[in-house]
Structure formats: C-alpha cells, structure tokens
Amino acid sequence: MNKTNILMYRLLLVFLLALLVSCSSDTDYKNRSRATGWKMIGGKGVFSKNYKGKINVQETGPGLVFIEGGTFTMGRVQDDPIGDWNNTPTQHHVMSFYMDETEVTNLMYLEYLDWTKRVFPPSIELYKNIYPSAVPDTMVWRNPLGFNEDMVYNYLRHPAYSEYPVVGVNWLQAVNFCKWRTNRVNELLLEEAGMIPKDARLHIKGDETFDTETYFAAPTLTYGGNDSILHGGKKSKALLELRNDSTLVGAERTQLFVQRKDGLLLPTYRLPTEAEWEYAALGLVGIREYNSFKGRKKYPWNGSYTRSGKRKSKADQLANFKQGQGDYGGIAGWSDDNADITAPVKSYPANDFGLYDMAGNVSEWVADVYRPIIEKDYNDFNYYRGNVFTKPSRNADGTYNVIPLDSIVYDTLPNGNLVPKHFPGELVQVPVGIEETHLRLNFSQSDYRDFKDGDYLSRIQRIQDESTQRPMYNSPRHHILIDSTGAVYTEYDKDNNRRTLIDNQTRVYKGGSWRDREYWLDPAQRRYLPEYMSRDDIGFRCAMSKVGSKMQGKKKRKN
C-alpha cells in the first residue's frame, strides 16, 4: 500500500469516527446541557421533583388574547381642535403581550368582592376596612339635574347588568383587582398540578391566603407551602410529610415547591401601559397599508366613519358613544347603537386583534402617570411612565419579611377613603437603595414618576436657590382628617400659586365612552384623572406580559 492510499485510509477513518460521535451525541440539546453536556433533570430544563411538566411556551391566561408586538405611531396625526397638544405623533415599539378580550365586567368584579368579603369578613375589627376599600363607588351615577337613582342601586349588583363593564372603580382599586386575579389564577394552576389540595382555596381565611411572589421567594410563609396544605388530599399530606423531613436540606427542600424556573405559574395580571393599550386598540395586525402603519388609522376598525359599510350590517354603529346633544341612542324603534348608557361586552365587532370595545362603551384606566409630553427622545421601546423600583425586604439572616396578619396599614386618600397599602401574606417591599444603583448606567434611583419633568438630575427643575426648589408640576394639596370619633374634617388647598392639576398620582385613561362624542374614539386621545377618583364612564381591562418568543406558541418566522 503506497503512502497516498495510507493517507486516504486514515482520513476516511477519521471521518467515520467523527460521524459516529456526532450520531451518538445529543446535538439538539433536548436532554443535555448546552453548557456542560450534563443530563437535565426531567427533560427540557431543570424541573422540580414533584412537578415534571414540560413548559415550552407561556400559556394564555383566562380571559386574555395574544397581542403580537411591533412598531406603530403613538399619538394622533389629525387636527387638535381642543388644543391639548398632548399626543404628538411619535414612533414606538411594544413587545408582545396579552390583553383582556373585554373590559372587566360587573360579574367578574363581584367575584372579587365576594372573595374579599369571605376571606376578610368586615365583622372582624382587623379586616373591617378591606372590603369597603374594594367596593366601587356607585354614587358616580348621581347627577344634580338627572334621575339615575336606579343605577346607583342596581348597576353593579343586579343580574341584568352582570355582563356590563364595571364602572365607579378608581385606579387603585383596578390595580388591587389585578393583584387578586393573579393570585387566584396561579392558585388554581398549583391545584391542578397536585401541589395543593383540590378546592382547599375555597375554605381559606385571611391568615392563609396565597400570594404568588411570596410563594416564589418564601413558599413556607404562604398558603401552598405551609401547614395550611392539610386542608385535604392524601397526596398533599404525603407532600407535607416530605416538606417536614428534617433530612432534606438546601436544594432538596427547595424543589418540593414549584419554582419560577418550572414555568408553571403565569406572570402578573396588571393594567396595560398607555403604549400597549393604544397599540392594541389600533389593531394594525389586520392591515398592512402604509398610511395605517404611519398612524393614519383613525379608529380600531378600518375606515374613516363610525358606521359599518358591510352589507349585512350597513349603517350600524361600530361603537357605543354619544351621537349628539341629548342623543345617546336614537329614538324609540330606531336605535343608533342599541344602548343609552353602557352596553353588554361584545355588543359590537372586535378589532383585528380580537379585542372588543376598544372605542366607546367605557373609557379605560391604563398604568401610566400622566404628563402632557411623551419623551420620544429618551426611550422608544416599551414606553411607560410610572416606574417605582422596589425590592423585597430581607432580614440580616436572609429571610424575607411578610406582611403579618395583625398589622394591616392603610392609606387615607384625599377623598377620605381608606385603602390598604399591602395585604396580609404579601412580601414587604422597600425602595431600591445604593446597593442596586451604585455605578449603574441604566437607573440611579427608585422613583421615576417625575423623570425629565421636574427631578433634580434632569435639570428641568426650576431652582430659586440651593435650598429651595420649585417643581414643574405644582398641583393642589388637599387634606382630610378623620378623628378617633369618626368625624371628618376637610381642608381644601386655596394657595393661589398652584398652576396645574397634574401630579404623581394623576393617571391616564384612554378611549371614548358612552358619554363621549366621536372625537374621543380615536385610540390616541388621552385624558387624566387622580388615581383615587372614579366616574360612571371609566372601567378597565387587564394585561399580562409575554415571556419568551415574540410569536405565539411555536410559530416560525416567515422568510
């Protein structure tokens, strides 16, 4: 055999060996670590010993529809006859997220009220202010020159209105509803995974409520991880025995609970940001025209008119709004929109995202603090004003602090209402400090609600001298005092130097309502109201962040 043949033989042998190794190895890394080559526990990802599901994508939460993110023109490009100039067109990008298909209905909110009353009975002195703080203000229907008393007593609770959007809910109440919804959804997911007893959630009391973030950080301090699991179920009792096994330490004990890395529990329900709400309302997914992408789509539906042009529904109104002075629904036998006040959800066609009533019916709270200007030059990705960065409070030994049952603290709002700062079982939150902000490039403080409109670092704050500072937004500061006898004393701010109603408690609400004319149906329109106030034409819907891929499920990018 000559040298050439020997060389070719050796090359062929090397090739066959390489092919053999490649065939035998797990090159797709479904069951092995891409970093170390080690085998994974439970398949794709490291799952807990008790929950071994294979979570590849985020599940869609109850009531939600998927909104694929993208670029859009935020703000109107039509004329501004009112002269607000608070929605100048700017191009922004939002990430994919989920949003409620409809507004939160009276029936949905009543479920929240019933749960609150059952778990925190007002008859118990410690809990007496929790339930009243959640009840909508039904007196928003009263009018000095209008007869609406039946609405005051019936709109929220009568079954005839069960599928109507809830109103009279202020921004703070809407946020608390979102927190409650998050915990109830995740509580059910744990039950379905066999981690807590079936139907035990129906019998809990205020001292054993489930909180998602507490469960992740300190599961033994909340229902689902502590002794309250003994409410039933052989499997749960066996699981409790494992959790009480003193021979288990460290990671072994941790894996007896569902963890964030398992992907089982859903992210939080929350109010949508203003950018998310406007993007979702426009529904650009169903149209690819250049003008629509650049912001010239006027309504959640296609076209420049509020009436349908389709043959089967020709001339029907596409939203519930005020037609003209004194005209909320046409004349008898010839109704314009089949409603005079609010209408049941899904009474009008959905937009191209599958969302109902993104124009008309009720306006909706969004998460943002209101400012007349959108800071387009600072950030054009997932725009949001209202960040207050916090972290869970921890003891010196590293353990977490949880709101105890016997120390519920309330805020007294400017209108005299009490609202809990935190609920029992939640983690104690504190502002981020120097440990998190030192030498960071992206943020340097905890509260950014007034960023670039009055904070010292942005240099926009007007400074008289080194010791006196005048913020840009100098709003009235009303006070209310409730003494030990329950007597209420109000004090209105009569300072003539106040220049605006805008402050860090002023929130944005979007969309036209049954009380509004066509002008307000444009998704870019924006108005504001203090977060502790409510109206008979403002409701809300929830949103949820999308984790992982921008696409829904395993959808592949088209080339």
Secondary structure as a PSIPRED ss2 file (coil, helix, strand):
# PSIPRED VFORMAT (PSIPRED V4.0)

   1 M C   1.000  0.000  0.000
   2 N C   1.000  0.000  0.000
   3 K H   0.000  1.000  0.000
   4 T H   0.000  1.000  0.000
   5 N H   0.000  1.000  0.000
   6 I H   0.000  1.000  0.000
   7 L H   0.000  1.000  0.000
   8 M H   0.000  1.000  0.000
   9 Y H   0.000  1.000  0.000
  10 R H   0.000  1.000  0.000
  11 L H   0.000  1.000  0.000
  12 L H   0.000  1.000  0.000
  13 L H   0.000  1.000  0.000
  14 V H   0.000  1.000  0.000
  15 F H   0.000  1.000  0.000
  16 L H   0.000  1.000  0.000
  17 L H   0.000  1.000  0.000
  18 A H   0.000  1.000  0.000
  19 L H   0.000  1.000  0.000
  20 L H   0.000  1.000  0.000
  21 V H   0.000  1.000  0.000
  22 S H   0.000  1.000  0.000
  23 C H   0.000  1.000  0.000
  24 S H   0.000  1.000  0.000
  25 S C   1.000  0.000  0.000
  26 D C   1.000  0.000  0.000
  27 T C   1.000  0.000  0.000
  28 D C   1.000  0.000  0.000
  29 Y C   1.000  0.000  0.000
  30 K C   1.000  0.000  0.000
  31 N C   1.000  0.000  0.000
  32 R E   0.000  0.000  1.000
  33 S C   1.000  0.000  0.000
  34 R C   1.000  0.000  0.000
  35 A C   1.000  0.000  0.000
  36 T C   1.000  0.000  0.000
  37 G C   1.000  0.000  0.000
  38 W C   1.000  0.000  0.000
  39 K E   0.000  0.000  1.000
  40 M C   1.000  0.000  0.000
  41 I C   1.000  0.000  0.000
  42 G C   1.000  0.000  0.000
  43 G C   1.000  0.000  0.000
  44 K C   1.000  0.000  0.000
  45 G C   1.000  0.000  0.000
  46 V C   1.000  0.000  0.000
  47 F C   1.000  0.000  0.000
  48 S C   1.000  0.000  0.000
  49 K C   1.000  0.000  0.000
  50 N C   1.000  0.000  0.000
  51 Y C   1.000  0.000  0.000
  52 K C   1.000  0.000  0.000
  53 G C   1.000  0.000  0.000
  54 K C   1.000  0.000  0.000
  55 I C   1.000  0.000  0.000
  56 N C   1.000  0.000  0.000
  57 V C   1.000  0.000  0.000
  58 Q C   1.000  0.000  0.000
  59 E C   1.000  0.000  0.000
  60 T C   1.000  0.000  0.000
  61 G C   1.000  0.000  0.000
  62 P C   1.000  0.000  0.000
  63 G C   1.000  0.000  0.000
  64 L E   0.000  0.000  1.000
  65 V E   0.000  0.000  1.000
  66 F E   0.000  0.000  1.000
  67 I E   0.000  0.000  1.000
  68 E C   1.000  0.000  0.000
  69 G C   1.000  0.000  0.000
  70 G E   0.000  0.000  1.000
  71 T E   0.000  0.000  1.000
  72 F E   0.000  0.000  1.000
  73 T E   0.000  0.000  1.000
  74 M E   0.000  0.000  1.000
  75 G C   1.000  0.000  0.000
  76 R C   1.000  0.000  0.000
  77 V C   1.000  0.000  0.000
  78 Q C   1.000  0.000  0.000
  79 D C   1.000  0.000  0.000
  80 D C   1.000  0.000  0.000
  81 P C   1.000  0.000  0.000
  82 I C   1.000  0.000  0.000
  83 G C   1.000  0.000  0.000
  84 D C   1.000  0.000  0.000
  85 W C   1.000  0.000  0.000
  86 N C   1.000  0.000  0.000
  87 N C   1.000  0.000  0.000
  88 T C   1.000  0.000  0.000
  89 P C   1.000  0.000  0.000
  90 T E   0.000  0.000  1.000
  91 Q E   0.000  0.000  1.000
  92 H E   0.000  0.000  1.000
  93 H E   0.000  0.000  1.000
  94 V E   0.000  0.000  1.000
  95 M C   1.000  0.000  0.000
  96 S C   1.000  0.000  0.000
  97 F E   0.000  0.000  1.000
  98 Y E   0.000  0.000  1.000
  99 M E   0.000  0.000  1.000
 100 D E   0.000  0.000  1.000
 101 E C   1.000  0.000  0.000
 102 T C   1.000  0.000  0.000
 103 E C   1.000  0.000  0.000
 104 V C   1.000  0.000  0.000
 105 T E   0.000  0.000  1.000
 106 N H   0.000  1.000  0.000
 107 L H   0.000  1.000  0.000
 108 M H   0.000  1.000  0.000
 109 Y H   0.000  1.000  0.000
 110 L H   0.000  1.000  0.000
 111 E H   0.000  1.000  0.000
 112 Y H   0.000  1.000  0.000
 113 L H   0.000  1.000  0.000
 114 D H   0.000  1.000  0.000
 115 W H   0.000  1.000  0.000
 116 T H   0.000  1.000  0.000
 117 K H   0.000  1.000  0.000
 118 R H   0.000  1.000  0.000
 119 V H   0.000  1.000  0.000
 120 F C   1.000  0.000  0.000
 121 P C   1.000  0.000  0.000
 122 P C   1.000  0.000  0.000
 123 S C   1.000  0.000  0.000
 124 I C   1.000  0.000  0.000
 125 E H   0.000  1.000  0.000
 126 L H   0.000  1.000  0.000
 127 Y H   0.000  1.000  0.000
 128 K C   1.000  0.000  0.000
 129 N C   1.000  0.000  0.000
 130 I H   0.000  1.000  0.000
 131 Y H   0.000  1.000  0.000
 132 P H   0.000  1.000  0.000
 133 S H   0.000  1.000  0.000
 134 A H   0.000  1.000  0.000
 135 V C   1.000  0.000  0.000
 136 P C   1.000  0.000  0.000
 137 D C   1.000  0.000  0.000
 138 T H   0.000  1.000  0.000
 139 M H   0.000  1.000  0.000
 140 V H   0.000  1.000  0.000
 141 W H   0.000  1.000  0.000
 142 R C   1.000  0.000  0.000
 143 N E   0.000  0.000  1.000
 144 P C   1.000  0.000  0.000
 145 L C   1.000  0.000  0.000
 146 G E   0.000  0.000  1.000
 147 F C   1.000  0.000  0.000
 148 N C   1.000  0.000  0.000
 149 E H   0.000  1.000  0.000
 150 D H   0.000  1.000  0.000
 151 M H   0.000  1.000  0.000
 152 V H   0.000  1.000  0.000
 153 Y H   0.000  1.000  0.000
 154 N H   0.000  1.000  0.000
 155 Y C   1.000  0.000  0.000
 156 L C   1.000  0.000  0.000
 157 R C   1.000  0.000  0.000
 158 H C   1.000  0.000  0.000
 159 P H   0.000  1.000  0.000
 160 A H   0.000  1.000  0.000
 161 Y H   0.000  1.000  0.000
 162 S C   1.000  0.000  0.000
 163 E C   1.000  0.000  0.000
 164 Y C   1.000  0.000  0.000
 165 P E   0.000  0.000  1.000
 166 V C   1.000  0.000  0.000
 167 V C   1.000  0.000  0.000
 168 G C   1.000  0.000  0.000
 169 V C   1.000  0.000  0.000
 170 N C   1.000  0.000  0.000
 171 W H   0.000  1.000  0.000
 172 L H   0.000  1.000  0.000
 173 Q H   0.000  1.000  0.000
 174 A H   0.000  1.000  0.000
 175 V H   0.000  1.000  0.000
 176 N H   0.000  1.000  0.000
 177 F H   0.000  1.000  0.000
 178 C H   0.000  1.000  0.000
 179 K H   0.000  1.000  0.000
 180 W H   0.000  1.000  0.000
 181 R H   0.000  1.000  0.000
 182 T H   0.000  1.000  0.000
 183 N H   0.000  1.000  0.000
 184 R H   0.000  1.000  0.000
 185 V H   0.000  1.000  0.000
 186 N H   0.000  1.000  0.000
 187 E H   0.000  1.000  0.000
 188 L H   0.000  1.000  0.000
 189 L H   0.000  1.000  0.000
 190 L H   0.000  1.000  0.000
 191 E H   0.000  1.000  0.000
 192 E H   0.000  1.000  0.000
 193 A C   1.000  0.000  0.000
 194 G C   1.000  0.000  0.000
 195 M C   1.000  0.000  0.000
 196 I C   1.000  0.000  0.000
 197 P C   1.000  0.000  0.000
 198 K C   1.000  0.000  0.000
 199 D C   1.000  0.000  0.000
 200 A H   0.000  1.000  0.000
 201 R H   0.000  1.000  0.000
 202 L H   0.000  1.000  0.000
 203 H C   1.000  0.000  0.000
 204 I C   1.000  0.000  0.000
 205 K C   1.000  0.000  0.000
 206 G H   0.000  1.000  0.000
 207 D H   0.000  1.000  0.000
 208 E H   0.000  1.000  0.000
 209 T C   1.000  0.000  0.000
 210 F C   1.000  0.000  0.000
 211 D C   1.000  0.000  0.000
 212 T H   0.000  1.000  0.000
 213 E H   0.000  1.000  0.000
 214 T H   0.000  1.000  0.000
 215 Y H   0.000  1.000  0.000
 216 F H   0.000  1.000  0.000
 217 A H   0.000  1.000  0.000
 218 A C   1.000  0.000  0.000
 219 P H   0.000  1.000  0.000
 220 T H   0.000  1.000  0.000
 221 L H   0.000  1.000  0.000
 222 T C   1.000  0.000  0.000
 223 Y C   1.000  0.000  0.000
 224 G C   1.000  0.000  0.000
 225 G C   1.000  0.000  0.000
 226 N C   1.000  0.000  0.000
 227 D H   0.000  1.000  0.000
 228 S H   0.000  1.000  0.000
 229 I H   0.000  1.000  0.000
 230 L H   0.000  1.000  0.000
 231 H H   0.000  1.000  0.000
 232 G C   1.000  0.000  0.000
 233 G C   1.000  0.000  0.000
 234 K H   0.000  1.000  0.000
 235 K H   0.000  1.000  0.000
 236 S H   0.000  1.000  0.000
 237 K H   0.000  1.000  0.000
 238 A H   0.000  1.000  0.000
 239 L H   0.000  1.000  0.000
 240 L H   0.000  1.000  0.000
 241 E H   0.000  1.000  0.000
 242 L H   0.000  1.000  0.000
 243 R H   0.000  1.000  0.000
 244 N C   1.000  0.000  0.000
 245 D C   1.000  0.000  0.000
 246 S C   1.000  0.000  0.000
 247 T C   1.000  0.000  0.000
 248 L C   1.000  0.000  0.000
 249 V C   1.000  0.000  0.000
 250 G C   1.000  0.000  0.000
 251 A H   0.000  1.000  0.000
 252 E H   0.000  1.000  0.000
 253 R H   0.000  1.000  0.000
 254 T H   0.000  1.000  0.000
 255 Q C   1.000  0.000  0.000
 256 L C   1.000  0.000  0.000
 257 F C   1.000  0.000  0.000
 258 V C   1.000  0.000  0.000
 259 Q C   1.000  0.000  0.000
 260 R H   0.000  1.000  0.000
 261 K H   0.000  1.000  0.000
 262 D H   0.000  1.000  0.000
 263 G C   1.000  0.000  0.000
 264 L C   1.000  0.000  0.000
 265 L C   1.000  0.000  0.000
 266 L C   1.000  0.000  0.000
 267 P C   1.000  0.000  0.000
 268 T C   1.000  0.000  0.000
 269 Y E   0.000  0.000  1.000
 270 R E   0.000  0.000  1.000
 271 L C   1.000  0.000  0.000
 272 P C   1.000  0.000  0.000
 273 T C   1.000  0.000  0.000
 274 E H   0.000  1.000  0.000
 275 A H   0.000  1.000  0.000
 276 E H   0.000  1.000  0.000
 277 W H   0.000  1.000  0.000
 278 E H   0.000  1.000  0.000
 279 Y H   0.000  1.000  0.000
 280 A H   0.000  1.000  0.000
 281 A H   0.000  1.000  0.000
 282 L H   0.000  1.000  0.000
 283 G C   1.000  0.000  0.000
 284 L H   0.000  1.000  0.000
 285 V H   0.000  1.000  0.000
 286 G H   0.000  1.000  0.000
 287 I C   1.000  0.000  0.000
 288 R C   1.000  0.000  0.000
 289 E C   1.000  0.000  0.000
 290 Y H   0.000  1.000  0.000
 291 N H   0.000  1.000  0.000
 292 S H   0.000  1.000  0.000
 293 F H   0.000  1.000  0.000
 294 K H   0.000  1.000  0.000
 295 G H   0.000  1.000  0.000
 296 R H   0.000  1.000  0.000
 297 K C   1.000  0.000  0.000
 298 K C   1.000  0.000  0.000
 299 Y C   1.000  0.000  0.000
 300 P C   1.000  0.000  0.000
 301 W C   1.000  0.000  0.000
 302 N C   1.000  0.000  0.000
 303 G C   1.000  0.000  0.000
 304 S C   1.000  0.000  0.000
 305 Y C   1.000  0.000  0.000
 306 T C   1.000  0.000  0.000
 307 R E   0.000  0.000  1.000
 308 S C   1.000  0.000  0.000
 309 G C   1.000  0.000  0.000
 310 K C   1.000  0.000  0.000
 311 R C   1.000  0.000  0.000
 312 K C   1.000  0.000  0.000
 313 S C   1.000  0.000  0.000
 314 K C   1.000  0.000  0.000
 315 A C   1.000  0.000  0.000
 316 D C   1.000  0.000  0.000
 317 Q E   0.000  0.000  1.000
 318 L C   1.000  0.000  0.000
 319 A C   1.000  0.000  0.000
 320 N C   1.000  0.000  0.000
 321 F C   1.000  0.000  0.000
 322 K C   1.000  0.000  0.000
 323 Q C   1.000  0.000  0.000
 324 G E   0.000  0.000  1.000
 325 Q C   1.000  0.000  0.000
 326 G C   1.000  0.000  0.000
 327 D E   0.000  0.000  1.000
 328 Y C   1.000  0.000  0.000
 329 G C   1.000  0.000  0.000
 330 G E   0.000  0.000  1.000
 331 I E   0.000  0.000  1.000
 332 A C   1.000  0.000  0.000
 333 G C   1.000  0.000  0.000
 334 W E   0.000  0.000  1.000
 335 S E   0.000  0.000  1.000
 336 D C   1.000  0.000  0.000
 337 D C   1.000  0.000  0.000
 338 N C   1.000  0.000  0.000
 339 A C   1.000  0.000  0.000
 340 D C   1.000  0.000  0.000
 341 I C   1.000  0.000  0.000
 342 T C   1.000  0.000  0.000
 343 A C   1.000  0.000  0.000
 344 P C   1.000  0.000  0.000
 345 V C   1.000  0.000  0.000
 346 K C   1.000  0.000  0.000
 347 S C   1.000  0.000  0.000
 348 Y C   1.000  0.000  0.000
 349 P C   1.000  0.000  0.000
 350 A C   1.000  0.000  0.000
 351 N C   1.000  0.000  0.000
 352 D C   1.000  0.000  0.000
 353 F C   1.000  0.000  0.000
 354 G C   1.000  0.000  0.000
 355 L C   1.000  0.000  0.000
 356 Y C   1.000  0.000  0.000
 357 D C   1.000  0.000  0.000
 358 M C   1.000  0.000  0.000
 359 A C   1.000  0.000  0.000
 360 G C   1.000  0.000  0.000
 361 N C   1.000  0.000  0.000
 362 V C   1.000  0.000  0.000
 363 S E   0.000  0.000  1.000
 364 E E   0.000  0.000  1.000
 365 W E   0.000  0.000  1.000
 366 V E   0.000  0.000  1.000
 367 A E   0.000  0.000  1.000
 368 D E   0.000  0.000  1.000
 369 V E   0.000  0.000  1.000
 370 Y C   1.000  0.000  0.000
 371 R C   1.000  0.000  0.000
 372 P C   1.000  0.000  0.000
 373 I C   1.000  0.000  0.000
 374 I C   1.000  0.000  0.000
 375 E C   1.000  0.000  0.000
 376 K C   1.000  0.000  0.000
 377 D C   1.000  0.000  0.000
 378 Y C   1.000  0.000  0.000
 379 N C   1.000  0.000  0.000
 380 D C   1.000  0.000  0.000
 381 F E   0.000  0.000  1.000
 382 N C   1.000  0.000  0.000
 383 Y C   1.000  0.000  0.000
 384 Y C   1.000  0.000  0.000
 385 R C   1.000  0.000  0.000
 386 G C   1.000  0.000  0.000
 387 N C   1.000  0.000  0.000
 388 V E   0.000  0.000  1.000
 389 F C   1.000  0.000  0.000
 390 T E   0.000  0.000  1.000
 391 K E   0.000  0.000  1.000
 392 P E   0.000  0.000  1.000
 393 S C   1.000  0.000  0.000
 394 R E   0.000  0.000  1.000
 395 N C   1.000  0.000  0.000
 396 A C   1.000  0.000  0.000
 397 D C   1.000  0.000  0.000
 398 G C   1.000  0.000  0.000
 399 T C   1.000  0.000  0.000
 400 Y E   0.000  0.000  1.000
 401 N C   1.000  0.000  0.000
 402 V E   0.000  0.000  1.000
 403 I C   1.000  0.000  0.000
 404 P C   1.000  0.000  0.000
 405 L C   1.000  0.000  0.000
 406 D C   1.000  0.000  0.000
 407 S C   1.000  0.000  0.000
 408 I C   1.000  0.000  0.000
 409 V C   1.000  0.000  0.000
 410 Y E   0.000  0.000  1.000
 411 D E   0.000  0.000  1.000
 412 T E   0.000  0.000  1.000
 413 L C   1.000  0.000  0.000
 414 P C   1.000  0.000  0.000
 415 N C   1.000  0.000  0.000
 416 G C   1.000  0.000  0.000
 417 N C   1.000  0.000  0.000
 418 L E   0.000  0.000  1.000
 419 V E   0.000  0.000  1.000
 420 P E   0.000  0.000  1.000
 421 K C   1.000  0.000  0.000
 422 H C   1.000  0.000  0.000
 423 F C   1.000  0.000  0.000
 424 P C   1.000  0.000  0.000
 425 G C   1.000  0.000  0.000
 426 E C   1.000  0.000  0.000
 427 L E   0.000  0.000  1.000
 428 V C   1.000  0.000  0.000
 429 Q E   0.000  0.000  1.000
 430 V E   0.000  0.000  1.000
 431 P E   0.000  0.000  1.000
 432 V C   1.000  0.000  0.000
 433 G C   1.000  0.000  0.000
 434 I H   0.000  1.000  0.000
 435 E H   0.000  1.000  0.000
 436 E H   0.000  1.000  0.000
 437 T H   0.000  1.000  0.000
 438 H C   1.000  0.000  0.000
 439 L C   1.000  0.000  0.000
 440 R C   1.000  0.000  0.000
 441 L C   1.000  0.000  0.000
 442 N C   1.000  0.000  0.000
 443 F C   1.000  0.000  0.000
 444 S C   1.000  0.000  0.000
 445 Q C   1.000  0.000  0.000
 446 S C   1.000  0.000  0.000
 447 D E   0.000  0.000  1.000
 448 Y C   1.000  0.000  0.000
 449 R C   1.000  0.000  0.000
 450 D C   1.000  0.000  0.000
 451 F C   1.000  0.000  0.000
 452 K C   1.000  0.000  0.000
 453 D C   1.000  0.000  0.000
 454 G C   1.000  0.000  0.000
 455 D C   1.000  0.000  0.000
 456 Y H   0.000  1.000  0.000
 457 L H   0.000  1.000  0.000
 458 S H   0.000  1.000  0.000
 459 R C   1.000  0.000  0.000
 460 I C   1.000  0.000  0.000
 461 Q C   1.000  0.000  0.000
 462 R E   0.000  0.000  1.000
 463 I E   0.000  0.000  1.000
 464 Q C   1.000  0.000  0.000
 465 D C   1.000  0.000  0.000
 466 E C   1.000  0.000  0.000
 467 S C   1.000  0.000  0.000
 468 T C   1.000  0.000  0.000
 469 Q E   0.000  0.000  1.000
 470 R E   0.000  0.000  1.000
 471 P C   1.000  0.000  0.000
 472 M C   1.000  0.000  0.000
 473 Y C   1.000  0.000  0.000
 474 N C   1.000  0.000  0.000
 475 S C   1.000  0.000  0.000
 476 P C   1.000  0.000  0.000
 477 R C   1.000  0.000  0.000
 478 H C   1.000  0.000  0.000
 479 H E   0.000  0.000  1.000
 480 I E   0.000  0.000  1.000
 481 L E   0.000  0.000  1.000
 482 I E   0.000  0.000  1.000
 483 D C   1.000  0.000  0.000
 484 S C   1.000  0.000  0.000
 485 T C   1.000  0.000  0.000
 486 G C   1.000  0.000  0.000
 487 A C   1.000  0.000  0.000
 488 V E   0.000  0.000  1.000
 489 Y E   0.000  0.000  1.000
 490 T E   0.000  0.000  1.000
 491 E E   0.000  0.000  1.000
 492 Y C   1.000  0.000  0.000
 493 D C   1.000  0.000  0.000
 494 K C   1.000  0.000  0.000
 495 D C   1.000  0.000  0.000
 496 N C   1.000  0.000  0.000
 497 N C   1.000  0.000  0.000
 498 R C   1.000  0.000  0.000
 499 R C   1.000  0.000  0.000
 500 T C   1.000  0.000  0.000
 501 L C   1.000  0.000  0.000
 502 I C   1.000  0.000  0.000
 503 D C   1.000  0.000  0.000
 504 N C   1.000  0.000  0.000
 505 Q C   1.000  0.000  0.000
 506 T E   0.000  0.000  1.000
 507 R E   0.000  0.000  1.000
 508 V E   0.000  0.000  1.000
 509 Y E   0.000  0.000  1.000
 510 K E   0.000  0.000  1.000
 511 G C   1.000  0.000  0.000
 512 G C   1.000  0.000  0.000
 513 S C   1.000  0.000  0.000
 514 W C   1.000  0.000  0.000
 515 R C   1.000  0.000  0.000
 516 D C   1.000  0.000  0.000
 517 R C   1.000  0.000  0.000
 518 E H   0.000  1.000  0.000
 519 Y H   0.000  1.000  0.000
 520 W H   0.000  1.000  0.000
 521 L H   0.000  1.000  0.000
 522 D C   1.000  0.000  0.000
 523 P C   1.000  0.000  0.000
 524 A C   1.000  0.000  0.000
 525 Q C   1.000  0.000  0.000
 526 R E   0.000  0.000  1.000
 527 R E   0.000  0.000  1.000
 528 Y E   0.000  0.000  1.000
 529 L E   0.000  0.000  1.000
 530 P E   0.000  0.000  1.000
 531 E C   1.000  0.000  0.000
 532 Y C   1.000  0.000  0.000
 533 M C   1.000  0.000  0.000
 534 S C   1.000  0.000  0.000
 535 R C   1.000  0.000  0.000
 536 D C   1.000  0.000  0.000
 537 D C   1.000  0.000  0.000
 538 I E   0.000  0.000  1.000
 539 G E   0.000  0.000  1.000
 540 F C   1.000  0.000  0.000
 541 R C   1.000  0.000  0.000
 542 C C   1.000  0.000  0.000
 543 A E   0.000  0.000  1.000
 544 M E   0.000  0.000  1.000
 545 S E   0.000  0.000  1.000
 546 K C   1.000  0.000  0.000
 547 V C   1.000  0.000  0.000
 548 G C   1.000  0.000  0.000
 549 S C   1.000  0.000  0.000
 550 K C   1.000  0.000  0.000
 551 M C   1.000  0.000  0.000
 552 Q C   1.000  0.000  0.000
 553 G C   1.000  0.000  0.000
 554 K C   1.000  0.000  0.000
 555 K C   1.000  0.000  0.000
 556 K C   1.000  0.000  0.000
 557 R C   1.000  0.000  0.000
 558 K C   1.000  0.000  0.000
 559 N C   1.000  0.000  0.000
